[in-house]
C-alpha cells in the first residue's frame, strides 16, 4: 500500500514533466527515478562509503552521566558493522566498552544528508573497587552528513537496554549481584569519521 500511495503521489508530480515536449524521459521512467531516490537503501549504499572508516565520537546518557565517554569509531571494509571502542570520562569508576551496530536502513534525505537506523549490541567493563560488566542491545537512529566523500559527521540517539553484573566480592547486603533490566535509556552520540 505504501508503494502504491508513493506511485500515485509521484505520478501527480511527474506527469507535467514526463509528457512535456522537452522532457528527455518518459512518464514511467520519471516515476522509477523518483521512487528510487526516495526509497530506503541498504547502509552499504553511498549513504556510507564502502571503504575503511575511522574516527572519534563523544557519547553520553542519563544513566552513565556526564562528561560521558569518548570512543574510537571504526568501520572495516567488507564487514557490515560499525564498531565503537569506548573509554569512560569523569571522576567515577574507570570503565571501557565495545559496541557494534548493523545499519538496517540508510536513506538519503537531500544530497549529502542522510538518516539511518540500526540494531546492535554492547558490553562495558568497570574496574577498580567495584568491578562490573554490563551488556545489552541498542537501536541507533540518526543523521549523517558527507560534505565531501572523505568526511562524515554524524549524530544519533540510541535506545538501549541490558543487564548489569557486579563481579566484586565486597557487595553490601542491599546490592544485587545481577540486575535486569538495566538501562532502558536513550544515549546519544556525535562524531566524525574519515573514509579511505
N, C-alpha and C positions, 0 to 999 in steps of 0.2 A: 504493500500500500504506500509506503514511504517513497519508493521509486516511481510509482505511478503519479503521485502528487508532485514530485520533483519534475517529472517529464512534462506534466501539464503546465506547471509554472514556467518552465524553460521554453515551452512552445509559445506561450504568450509573449515572452520577452524576445525570443529569437526570430519569430515569424517575420516581422517587418524587414529584418536584415537579410534573412535567408532568401526571401523572394525578391530582394532588391536587384535591379539590373547590374549594379556594381559589386554585388556580393561574390567573392571568389569561391564560396562553398554553398552547398545546398542545405535545405531545412534539416534533414536527418543528421547530416554531418555537424551542423551547428549545435544540435541538441547533444550529440555524443561528446563533442568537445567541452561543452559547458558542464555536463554531468561528470565527466572525468576530472574536471578542475575542482568541482565541489565535493566529490566523494572522498571519504576517508581512505588513506593509503597506509600500507604497512610501514612500520618505523624504519625499515631499511631503504625507503624511498629517499629522494633528495631532501626530505624534511630533516633527515640526519644522514650525513655523508657516510660512505661505506668503509672509509679508511680507519686509521688509528686516531682516536680522540683522547686527549689528555688535558686535564685542567684542575681547577680547585673549586670548592664550594664551601659556603658557610650555611649552617643549619641551626635551627632552634625549635623548641617545643615547650608547651606549658609544663610537661612532665619533667623534663630534664633541666628546665630553667635557662637563664641567661648567665654568661655570654654565649651559651650554645656550644657548637663544635665546628671544627674545620675538617675538610676531607680532601683526599686525592680522588678526583673523578677520572674514570678510565673506561674506554670502550675499545676492545680489542677487535681487529678485523676478523670477519667471518664468525664471530661469537655474538649472538643476538642479545647480549646482556650488558647493561650499563652498571659498572661497579663503583662503589664508593668505599674508601678506606678511611674511617673516621678517628678523630682524636678529640677527646673532651677538653673544654676550656674551663677556666674558673677555679674557685677555691675548693670545690667538692672533691670526692674521691677520684683518682685518676682512672680513666676508662678509655678503651679503644673499641672500635666496632667495624663490621663489614656488612655491606648491603649489596644486593643485586636486583636489578629491575629489568623486566622484559616489557618493551613498549608494544602494547596491543594495537594501538592506533596512533598514527602521525598524520595530520591533515593540515595542509596549507590554508590559512585564512586569507591572507593577502601576500603578495610577493615578499619574501624574506621572513615573514612572521607566521608561525605555525603553532598548533596546540597538540598535545599528546596525552595519552592515557596508558598507564602501565600497571603491572602486577609484579610483586617481588617479595623478598624476604630480607631479614636482617638478624644479626647476632651481635650482642655487645658484651664486653667483659670488664668488670670493675676490679681494681686491685687495691691493695692496702689492708687496713684493719677490718674491713667489711667486704670481702670479695663476693662477687655475684656474677651470674650470667643471665642475660636477657635475650629472648629470641621471639620472632613472630613474623607476621605478614604485613605488607603495606601496599597501597594502591596510589602511586603518584599521578597527579594530573596537573598540567601546567602549560606554560608558553615557552617557546624557543625562538630566538631571533638570530638570523645569519646575515649581518650587514655585508659581509663578504664570505667567500667559501672557507677561508681559514678560521674565522672566528665564529663562535656560538655563545650567546648569552642566554641563560635560561632561569626560569623561576617556576617552582611548583609547590603545591601543598600535598601532603602525603598522609592520609588517614592510616593509622596502623594500630594493631592490637597483637598481644602476645603473652608470654609467660615470663616470670622472674624467679630465679633460683638462687638463694643465698648459699654459698659454699663454705663459709667460715664456720668455726666451731664455737664461737662465743656469742651465740644468739641468746637474747633475753627471753623470758617466758611468754611475752606477748608478741613475739616476732614469728611470722610464718616462714618456714624454710622455702616453701613453694607457693607462688601467688599466680593465680589465673582466674579471670583475665587480668592482664597487666597492661596499662596503656589506654587504648581507646581514645587517643587524642589526634589532633591534626598538627603534625610537624610541618615546617616549611623550609625551603632551601632556595638559595640563589647562588649562581656560579657562572664560570667562564670555562669553555673548552677550546682548545686548538685542534684542528683536524689536519692530518697529514696523509 
